Amino acid sequence: MSDSLFYGSLVRLAARRTDDIDVMVRWYEDAEYLRNVDTDIALPKSKNQLEAEENNESTSIEFRLRTIDKDDLIGFVALHSIEWNNHSGLLAIGIGESQNRNKGYGTDALKIILRYAFHELNLNRVGLDVIEYNTRAIRAYEKAGFRHEGKMRAAVNRDGKFYDRLIMGILRSEWEALNQD
C-alpha cells in the first residue's frame, strides 16, 4: 500500500465525509491548534461555518488525513493557491488533536502530499509559511526537504509578542533527489 497515490505508512489521504465536521468543530476550539495552523486570530468556528467553508471551492485541493490502522480522522492537508500556469502551489497541514501530534502522522502526510503534488498535479514548486515558534512543524518540513527561503519579520502577534513568518519551499527536482528509491 505504501506505493499507492493516497497511502503512506501511517496515514492516508481521504475524501471528506459528512461526519468529519463534528470532529473538526473540536479542533476549532483548541487554541494551540488554531495558533499553529493559521496566522489569523484564533477564533472558534461553528459547525455551520465549517460547512460553509467546505462548499467554497477554489484553486485548492484538500484531503482529510485518516489513520491506516483505525480509519480515525486526525487532520487535513491541502494544496491551495495553485497557479497552474506556474506549476506552483502552497501547502497547508494540520493535525487536529494534541494526542495525535508528535506521532509521525504529519511527516507521513507530507511525503504523500508532495508525491501527489509532483506526480499527479505536475507541480514544480510547493511553498508554505510557518510561524517561527512552531518548531515541530519546521522540523517536519525540513525533514521532507523544504528549504528556508526567507521570512516576514514580526508578522504575527501572539500574546503581545511578535514572531516571524518563515517562508519555505521545495522544488520537484529537490524532492526527486531525496526520494530516489
Contacts in CASP RR format, 6 or more apart in sequence:
PFRMAT RR
TARGET T0000
AUTHOR 0000-0000-0000
METHOD contacts of the structure
MODEL  1
MSDSLFYGSLVRLAARRTDDIDVMVRWYEDAEYLRNVDTDIALPKSKNQL
EAEENNESTSIEFRLRTIDKDDLIGFVALHSIEWNNHSGLLAIGIGESQN
RNKGYGTDALKIILRYAFHELNLNRVGLDVIEYNTRAIRAYEKAGFRHEG
KMRAAVNRDGKFYDRLIMGILRSEWEALNQD
1 7 0 8 1.000
1 8 0 8 1.000
1 68 0 8 1.000
2 8 0 8 1.000
2 9 0 8 1.000
5 115 0 8 1.000
5 116 0 8 1.000
5 119 0 8 1.000
5 120 0 8 1.000
6 12 0 8 1.000
6 13 0 8 1.000
6 14 0 8 1.000
6 63 0 8 1.000
6 112 0 8 1.000
6 116 0 8 1.000
7 13 0 8 1.000
7 68 0 8 1.000
7 112 0 8 1.000
8 68 0 8 1.000
8 108 0 8 1.000
8 111 0 8 1.000
8 112 0 8 1.000
9 68 0 8 1.000
9 108 0 8 1.000
10 67 0 8 1.000
10 68 0 8 1.000
10 103 0 8 1.000
10 104 0 8 1.000
10 105 0 8 1.000
10 108 0 8 1.000
11 65 0 8 1.000
11 66 0 8 1.000
11 67 0 8 1.000
11 68 0 8 1.000
11 74 0 8 1.000
11 105 0 8 1.000
11 106 0 8 1.000
11 108 0 8 1.000
11 109 0 8 1.000
11 112 0 8 1.000
12 65 0 8 1.000
12 66 0 8 1.000
12 68 0 8 1.000
12 112 0 8 1.000
13 63 0 8 1.000
13 64 0 8 1.000
13 65 0 8 1.000
13 77 0 8 1.000
13 109 0 8 1.000
13 112 0 8 1.000
13 113 0 8 1.000
13 116 0 8 1.000
14 63 0 8 1.000
14 64 0 8 1.000
14 65 0 8 1.000
14 66 0 8 1.000
15 63 0 8 1.000
15 64 0 8 1.000
16 54 0 8 1.000
16 62 0 8 1.000
16 64 0 8 1.000
17 64 0 8 1.000
17 73 0 8 1.000
20 64 0 8 1.000
20 73 0 8 1.000
21 47 0 8 1.000
21 50 0 8 1.000
21 51 0 8 1.000
21 54 0 8 1.000
22 47 0 8 1.000
23 73 0 8 1.000
24 50 0 8 1.000
24 73 0 8 1.000
24 96 0 8 1.000
25 45 0 8 1.000
25 46 0 8 1.000
25 47 0 8 1.000
25 50 0 8 1.000
26 97 0 8 1.000
27 33 0 8 1.000
27 75 0 8 1.000
27 96 0 8 1.000
27 97 0 8 1.000
28 34 0 8 1.000
28 44 0 8 1.000
28 45 0 8 1.000
28 50 0 8 1.000
29 44 0 8 1.000
30 96 0 8 1.000
30 97 0 8 1.000
30 98 0 8 1.000
31 42 0 8 1.000
32 98 0 8 1.000
33 94 0 8 1.000
33 96 0 8 1.000
33 97 0 8 1.000
33 98 0 8 1.000
34 42 0 8 1.000
34 43 0 8 1.000
34 44 0 8 1.000
35 42 0 8 1.000
35 131 0 8 1.000
35 158 0 8 1.000
36 94 0 8 1.000
36 131 0 8 1.000
36 134 0 8 1.000
36 137 0 8 1.000
37 92 0 8 1.000
37 94 0 8 1.000
39 129 0 8 1.000
39 131 0 8 1.000
39 155 0 8 1.000
39 156 0 8 1.000
39 165 0 8 1.000
45 53 0 8 1.000
58 80 0 8 1.000
59 80 0 8 1.000
59 81 0 8 1.000
59 82 0 8 1.000
59 83 0 8 1.000
59 84 0 8 1.000
60 78 0 8 1.000
60 79 0 8 1.000
60 80 0 8 1.000
60 81 0 8 1.000
60 82 0 8 1.000
61 78 0 8 1.000
61 79 0 8 1.000
61 80 0 8 1.000
61 82 0 8 1.000
61 121 0 8 1.000
62 76 0 8 1.000
62 77 0 8 1.000
62 78 0 8 1.000
62 80 0 8 1.000
63 76 0 8 1.000
63 77 0 8 1.000
63 78 0 8 1.000
63 113 0 8 1.000
64 73 0 8 1.000
64 75 0 8 1.000
64 76 0 8 1.000
65 73 0 8 1.000
65 74 0 8 1.000
65 75 0 8 1.000
65 76 0 8 1.000
65 77 0 8 1.000
65 94 0 8 1.000
65 95 0 8 1.000
65 105 0 8 1.000
65 106 0 8 1.000
65 109 0 8 1.000
66 72 0 8 1.000
66 73 0 8 1.000
66 74 0 8 1.000
67 74 0 8 1.000
67 105 0 8 1.000
74 95 0 8 1.000
74 96 0 8 1.000
74 97 0 8 1.000
74 100 0 8 1.000
74 105 0 8 1.000
75 93 0 8 1.000
75 94 0 8 1.000
75 95 0 8 1.000
75 96 0 8 1.000
75 100 0 8 1.000
75 105 0 8 1.000
76 92 0 8 1.000
76 93 0 8 1.000
76 94 0 8 1.000
77 91 0 8 1.000
77 92 0 8 1.000
77 93 0 8 1.000
77 94 0 8 1.000
77 109 0 8 1.000
77 110 0 8 1.000
77 112 0 8 1.000
77 113 0 8 1.000
78 91 0 8 1.000
78 92 0 8 1.000
78 93 0 8 1.000
79 89 0 8 1.000
79 90 0 8 1.000
79 91 0 8 1.000
79 113 0 8 1.000
79 116 0 8 1.000
79 117 0 8 1.000
79 121 0 8 1.000
79 123 0 8 1.000
79 126 0 8 1.000
80 89 0 8 1.000
80 90 0 8 1.000
80 91 0 8 1.000
80 92 0 8 1.000
81 89 0 8 1.000
81 90 0 8 1.000
82 88 0 8 1.000
82 89 0 8 1.000
82 90 0 8 1.000
82 121 0 8 1.000
82 123 0 8 1.000
83 89 0 8 1.000
86 124 0 8 1.000
86 125 0 8 1.000
87 122 0 8 1.000
87 123 0 8 1.000
87 124 0 8 1.000
87 125 0 8 1.000
88 123 0 8 1.000
88 124 0 8 1.000
88 125 0 8 1.000
88 126 0 8 1.000
88 127 0 8 1.000
89 117 0 8 1.000
89 123 0 8 1.000
89 125 0 8 1.000
89 126 0 8 1.000
89 127 0 8 1.000
90 126 0 8 1.000
90 127 0 8 1.000
90 128 0 8 1.000
90 129 0 8 1.000
91 110 0 8 1.000
91 113 0 8 1.000
91 117 0 8 1.000
91 126 0 8 1.000
91 127 0 8 1.000
91 128 0 8 1.000
92 128 0 8 1.000
93 106 0 8 1.000
93 109 0 8 1.000
93 110 0 8 1.000
93 113 0 8 1.000
93 137 0 8 1.000
94 106 0 8 1.000
95 101 0 8 1.000
95 105 0 8 1.000
95 106 0 8 1.000
101 136 0 8 1.000
102 136 0 8 1.000
104 140 0 8 1.000
106 140 0 8 1.000
107 140 0 8 1.000
107 143 0 8 1.000
107 144 0 8 1.000
110 140 0 8 1.000
110 141 0 8 1.000
110 143 0 8 1.000
110 144 0 8 1.000
111 144 0 8 1.000
111 179 0 8 1.000
114 126 0 8 1.000
114 144 0 8 1.000
114 170 0 8 1.000
114 175 0 8 1.000
115 179 0 8 1.000
117 123 0 8 1.000
117 126 0 8 1.000
118 124 0 8 1.000
118 126 0 8 1.000
118 172 0 8 1.000
118 175 0 8 1.000
118 176 0 8 1.000
123 172 0 8 1.000
124 171 0 8 1.000
124 172 0 8 1.000
125 169 0 8 1.000
125 170 0 8 1.000
125 171 0 8 1.000
125 172 0 8 1.000
126 169 0 8 1.000
126 170 0 8 1.000
127 146 0 8 1.000
127 167 0 8 1.000
127 168 0 8 1.000
127 169 0 8 1.000
127 170 0 8 1.000
128 141 0 8 1.000
128 146 0 8 1.000
128 167 0 8 1.000
128 168 0 8 1.000
128 169 0 8 1.000
129 152 0 8 1.000
129 165 0 8 1.000
129 166 0 8 1.000
129 167 0 8 1.000
129 168 0 8 1.000
130 137 0 8 1.000
130 138 0 8 1.000
130 141 0 8 1.000
130 165 0 8 1.000
130 166 0 8 1.000
130 168 0 8 1.000
131 156 0 8 1.000
131 158 0 8 1.000
131 163 0 8 1.000
131 164 0 8 1.000
131 165 0 8 1.000
131 166 0 8 1.000
132 138 0 8 1.000
132 151 0 8 1.000
132 163 0 8 1.000
132 164 0 8 1.000
132 165 0 8 1.000
132 166 0 8 1.000
133 158 0 8 1.000
133 163 0 8 1.000
138 166 0 8 1.000
138 168 0 8 1.000
141 168 0 8 1.000
144 170 0 8 1.000
145 170 0 8 1.000
145 174 0 8 1.000
145 175 0 8 1.000
145 178 0 8 1.000
146 168 0 8 1.000
146 169 0 8 1.000
146 170 0 8 1.000
147 168 0 8 1.000
147 169 0 8 1.000
147 170 0 8 1.000
147 174 0 8 1.000
148 166 0 8 1.000
148 167 0 8 1.000
148 168 0 8 1.000
149 167 0 8 1.000
149 168 0 8 1.000
149 169 0 8 1.000
150 166 0 8 1.000
150 167 0 8 1.000
151 164 0 8 1.000
151 165 0 8 1.000
151 166 0 8 1.000
151 167 0 8 1.000
152 164 0 8 1.000
152 165 0 8 1.000
152 167 0 8 1.000
153 164 0 8 1.000
154 162 0 8 1.000
154 163 0 8 1.000
154 164 0 8 1.000
155 162 0 8 1.000
155 163 0 8 1.000
155 164 0 8 1.000
155 165 0 8 1.000
156 162 0 8 1.000
156 163 0 8 1.000
156 164 0 8 1.000
156 165 0 8 1.000
157 163 0 8 1.000
END
